[in-house]
Amino acid sequence: MTANHNYDIEGQVAIEFILCQNRRQCDTCPLEGDNCRRERREVRLLEDVIYILPGDRRILIRKGFVFDGASIPRFFWRTVGHPLDHEFIRAVLLHDGVYAAELLPRKDGDWAFLEFMRYYDDIGWIKRNAMYEAVHCFGGSVWANHTPESISNAREYVSFI
């Protein structure tokens, strides 16, 4: 993927938080292990969004897609921002969608994240490159944990059009 100014988005990134139903009833909650919502930070997309990438490639992320925002360690929140910060949430949604569905090779998904932050969201050089380096260096563990089932589930929400 080459650097190009042809990044755009159609639709609005509208999200809702997915919350634990009752934090005081963990002992009786049927959602255990990875399904427990108490410690998770996830949001659900409320409207379809289309990302336009260079070469007029279009990625549709459908309403209902669940993602967790940027994987920023809490220690860095004061300098980089909250994982669901409005400043970069559009780029994060693109990256999380492309990763989950494995629509692009991992390095191209990371590059699209960087370039979208640059050309669409106008994120400053230091912040966008720090975020890019973080996903480039540490995103491999997320990618390696994909299963055929998780990729298939993600592709119900994320696809090229």
FENWOUR-V295050 format. One record per residue. RES is the residue in one small letter. PHI is phi in whole degrees, 0 to 359 (none if undefined). BURIAL is I if it has 16 or more other ideal C-beta (glycine too) atoms within 10 Angstrom, else O. D_CENTER is the distance of its C-alpha to the mean C-alpha in whole Angstrom. Layout:
RES PHI BURIAL D_CENTER
RES PHI BURIAL D_CENTER
This chain:
m none I 19
t 258 O 21
a 297 O 21
n 206 O 21
h 270 O 21
n 269 O 20
y 255 I 16
d 207 O 16
i 216 I 15
e 244 O 17
g 102 O 16
q 243 O 15
v 278 I 11
a 249 O 13
i 228 I 12
e 229 O 14
f 286 O 14
i 259 O 15
l 252 O 18
c 296 O 21
q 291 O 24
n 203 O 26
r 296 O 26
r 268 O 30
q 239 O 30
c 301 O 28
d 296 O 31
t 250 O 31
c 290 I 28
p 283 O 27
l 271 O 23
e 247 O 24
g 57 O 22
d 294 O 18
n 272 O 19
c 296 O 20
r 264 O 18
r 301 O 20
e 258 O 18
r 272 O 15
r 239 O 12
e 229 O 10
v 228 I 10
r 242 O 11
l 286 I 11
l 261 O 14
e 219 O 15
d 297 O 14
v 227 I 13
i 244 O 14
y 261 I 13
i 251 O 16
l 252 I 16
p 308 O 19
g 79 O 22
d 58 O 21
r 284 O 18
r 236 O 16
i 243 I 13
l 263 I 13
i 245 I 11
r 277 O 13
k 310 O 14
g 104 O 13
f 297 I 10
v 254 I 9
f 215 I 6
d 248 O 7
g 80 I 5
a 289 I 7
s 273 I 9
i 257 I 12
p 302 O 15
r 309 O 17
f 304 O 20
f 264 O 18
w 302 O 17
r 292 O 20
t 263 O 20
v 267 I 16
g 129 I 15
h 292 I 13
p 305 I 10
l 248 I 9
d 302 O 12
h 300 O 13
e 300 I 13
f 231 I 10
i 298 I 8
r 296 I 8
a 293 I 7
v 294 I 4
l 300 I 3
l 303 I 6
h 297 I 5
d 297 I 3
g 293 I 6
v 297 I 8
y 295 I 8
a 301 I 8
a 269 I 11
e 49 I 12
l 286 I 13
l 235 I 14
p 303 O 15
r 308 I 13
k 297 O 15
d 288 O 14
g 295 I 11
d 295 I 11
w 295 I 14
a 299 I 12
f 301 I 9
l 299 I 13
e 292 I 14
f 295 I 12
m 298 I 13
r 286 I 16
y 270 I 17
y 254 I 16
d 273 I 15
d 55 O 17
i 284 I 16
g 302 O 19
w 305 O 20
i 297 O 20
k 294 O 17
r 294 I 15
n 287 O 16
a 295 O 16
m 293 I 12
y 298 I 13
e 299 O 15
a 296 I 14
v 289 I 11
h 295 I 14
c 278 O 16
f 247 O 14
g 289 I 12
g 299 O 15
s 291 O 15
v 293 O 12
w 301 O 13
a 293 O 16
n 275 O 16
h 293 O 15
t 239 O 18
p 305 O 19
e 293 O 19
s 294 O 15
i 293 O 14
s 299 O 17
n 298 O 15
a 295 I 12
r 290 O 14
e 290 O 16
y 249 I 13
v 232 I 11
s 202 O 14
f 282 O 16
i 233 O 19
